[in-house]
Amino acid sequence: MPARTIFYVPTPNPYRSGLDSKDLPPRPLWHYPLAAFAGLFLVYALVVGLFLSSQREILFMTRIVRTVTKAPLNTVKVEVATFDGERLMGFWRAPAPGMPVMVGFHDIGSPEPIAERFATGDWGRAGWGVLAVAFRGYPGSTGRPSAQGLVEDGEAARAFVMREAPEARMVFYGHGFGGAVATRMAEMHEAQGLYLEAAHTSLRDYCGHHFPWLPCWLMSDRLWTEDWIAHVQAPVLIVQGGRDWIVPTSFAERLARASEGSRLRIAPKADNLSVRGVADAEAMEMFGPRRR
């Protein structure tokens, strides 16, 4: 029996066949919302991909920070070497005999205001020492910032103080994400105290506060301040501005709840910058040299 040959004739797509639009059958209504959803999803996926690939540039913003060329009053400019080969710019003032050293970590910005604050005024007259370093990637320092890298910078700062003033006790201070590094140092090492201003609970929470529509849980840099502070044995002072739109008051409240015995001070009229120093008198009393 001879084989049969079957020919398949494709059915023309009326939407591509050149027919006049009035002769075309109407598209199903579900095509339109589906197409809109697919377009929005594509845009959202592109935004998320851009954010995840640029998260460090967005969070640490190193390019907007000005270069510091002069050491603040009563300090000298030093170079601090990290254990992984980076070189950090820092400002150092040796403590008077028997006085502690304030080891300070900045937020987006430079270490200059921290060094000037703790090397002058009441702190300076009392003989406090200070070391404030520029995190990796910021002007004056090599490398690129990351959560692990910032912690490495904290370890390098602590090692510098131990070498230059081996008898001095250390108080770790941090503003913004610098508070995470200060907390990590106080958790891992013996400390005279932990002094936080406008500190985050974590970088992931900070991201979620400002970008609630992004999957911040996918971030590779997190800095778990809220978890670390629960294990700090030293006295803790947490200060927060009531008008801070960058770091919400709820972050400070969560940190205080996680740190048993800590002191929480809310400055109702202070913002993210003006909060700096509002509790310095209390901090000097709390972390003074009499605590041994």
Sequence and secondary structure as in RCSB ss.txt:
>XXXX:A:sequence
MPARTIFYVPTPNPYRSGLDSKDLPPRPLWHYPLAAFAGLFLVYALVVGLFLSSQREILFMTRIVRTVTKAPLNT
VKVEVATFDGERLMGFWRAPAPGMPVMVGFHDIGSPEPIAERFATGDWGRAGWGVLAVAFRGYPGSTGRPSAQGL
VEDGEAARAFVMREAPEARMVFYGHGFGGAVATRMAEMHEAQGLYLEAAHTSLRDYCGHHFPWLPCWLMSDRLWT
EDWIAHVQAPVLIVQGGRDWIVPTSFAERLARASEGSRLRIAPKADNLSVRGVADAEAMEMFGPRRR
>XXXX:A:secstr
             TTTS   GGGS    TTHHHHHHHHHHHHHHHHHHHHHHHTHHHHHH GGGS    S  TT 
EEEEEE TTS EEEEEEE   TT  EEEEE SSS SHHHHHHHHSHHHHHHT EEEEE  TTSTTS S   HHHH
HHHHHHHHHHHHHH TT  EEEEEETTHHHHHHHHHHHS  SEEEEES  S HHHHHHHH TTS GGG S    H
HHHHTT  S EEEEEETT SSS HHHHHHHHHHSTT EEEEETT  TTTTTTTTHHHHHHHS TT  
